[in-house]
Amino acid sequence: MAEQLAYVIITPYSLYKSRTGGIIARLISRTGLDLAAARMFAPSEALAREYADTVVNSGGPQDRRIQELIRDYILQNLAPDPKTKRRRRVMMLLFRGEDAVRKVRAVVGNAIPNRRGGETIRDTYGDFILDDNEQVRYFEPAVLAAATNEEAATRLKIWARFSETDGGLLEDVIAYQPGESPQRTLVLIKPENFRFPTGRPGNMVDFFSRTGLYIVAIKVLRMSVADAMEFYGPVREVLRTKLKDLVAGRAKAALEKEFGFPLDHELATRLGDLLSPAFGDNQFENIVRFMSGRAPSECDPGLRSQPGTEKCIALVYEGPNAVAKIRDVLGPTDPSKAPPGSIRREFGSNVMVNAAHASDSVENARREMAIVKPGENHFGRVVEAFFGKP
């Protein structure tokens, strides 16, 4: 079967209620599809209306009454708030692979009134409640997804056209109390979480949701060698100079074992001074290889700016004291020293394979976001590459 491109829109209510992680976990682990792109949108009235106009048709599995409910839901909940004029956040996820539309729809499920099971995303996170007269009391679909390949193509082309004006790193989408001073911080969900389809990326987003912060950008990232070198550049000198005692200890132990006689402290110290720069450079190469798929020494300089082979998810969180809150949930660099309930304790293995990265200051968050470019329109490029320019 030919490869398809499917989408899932996480609704403003699901984002607000921090159901995002659970939804992402189910979609990745249960479809087995490639998460090809992701983008935050703050839909304009024009985007919401054009999207809503595609919903009512005769080709989908839902009856006309439910289609009309979804159309009205889009107009009422995805368009800007009519009172405040503030735009609402939605998250768009793109999945690529064979039979992608059907696989995604099977995990999403259909809107079924008064359903009490938990098999699908809509069963678990959505609501469709009727009163005794079969009138709708409450309707929340949790996510929106196409039922057919034709619907997916039509609607993705619409969202791609609006992806520059209505999507990216969102501004002024959160209302804060007087006196609150929001920060922004960057999170990278690292490559080890994408070796095979697993719920780990979504489960980590669930952990981060405990902070009460708001996601204002998301991007599927394949970090280039050049970007990885720049991103982790400040670490390089630390690795070259701050690990002398570690290097000295290892060199002393190895040589004593090899030659069968003890080395004094002065000689071990000299070994540390001599070997630590080379050791630091080697560790730096390993970090770049881990994040991008290639070490600098293995890559032709002319190819260093090409997208790497390893996948990450970049997220920008916004809210008061965002940097400290995210770092607290993440835990220290070494997972063995991380407290119970932290991401690195739950998902990390060692100081490199430690699940996720988070900025350690507002200044570093700005520096890192300038490298990662979480607002970059990779989403639009993926849709255009698949369907052609609208």
Disulfide bonds with the S-S distance in Angstrom:
none
